[in-house]
Amino acid sequence: MSVGDAVNIMRGAIIETMILSSPMLLVAMVVGLVISIFQATTSIQEQTLTFVPKIAAIMLVLAMLGGWMFGSLAQYTQSLFAMIPSMAH
């Protein structure tokens, strides 16, 4: 296994991680922004107000996209295992 192979594997892992985490992070960011705007307009400065909607939104996204996320991660893992014989020379 060369250094280039290791770099390609690490690059693929980082890209896969970014793709799988981006839906949840984007939803959490949007929900946080909406709640921040709501808090600013109503002068409600309760810090715990943001946690429950963010957690609920993340769980909803995870429930909707969990199958796709698991399938994508399984496909990436299978491709890694398929590369093992070529690296053992």
Secondary structure by P-SEA (a helix, b strand, c coil): ccaaaaaaaaaaaaaaaaaaaaaaaaaaaaaaaaaaaaaaaacccccccccaaaaaaaaaaaaaaaaaaaaaaaaaaaaaaaacccccc
